[in-house]
Amino acid sequence: MEDLPESVDRHILDHRIILALEAIRDASGCALQEAIDIFGVRYEQLRRDRPEDFHLSREEYGSDVYT
C-alpha cells in the first residue's frame, strides 16, 4: 500500500468513511473498489495499533454504510 495522506487516518478515526475513501482515491487515483480495499487494510492497522482512538465497536463502525 502506498503512503496515504494523514487525513485518511483522521477520517477513519473520526468515522468519516466516505471522506476517507475520497481521500484515498484522490491520493492514489484508484477505483472505488480498490479504495475500499485500501481502507479496510488501513482500518485494521489503526484498530490494532491505536485501539484507544476508536469510539465505536467494529459492529457499530460500519453499521450505517451500505456498499
Secondary structure as the mmCIF struct_conf table of DSSP 4:
data_model
#
loop_
_struct_conf.conf_type_id
_struct_conf.id
_struct_conf.beg_label_comp_id
_struct_conf.beg_label_asym_id
_struct_conf.beg_label_seq_id
_struct_conf.end_label_comp_id
_struct_conf.end_label_asym_id
_struct_conf.end_label_seq_id
HELX_LH_PP_P HELX_LH_PP_P1 GLU A 2 PRO A 5
HELX_RH_AL_P HELX_RH_AL_P1 GLU A 6 LEU A 13
TURN_TY1_P TURN_TY1_P1 ASP A 14 HIS A 15
HELX_RH_AL_P HELX_RH_AL_P2 ILE A 17 SER A 28
HELX_RH_AL_P HELX_RH_AL_P3 LEU A 32 ASP A 49
HELX_RH_3T_P HELX_RH_3T_P1 PRO A 51 ASP A 53
BEND BEND1 LEU A 56 LEU A 56
HELX_RH_AL_P HELX_RH_AL_P4 ARG A 58 TYR A 61
TURN_TY1_P TURN_TY1_P2 GLY A 62 ASP A 64
#
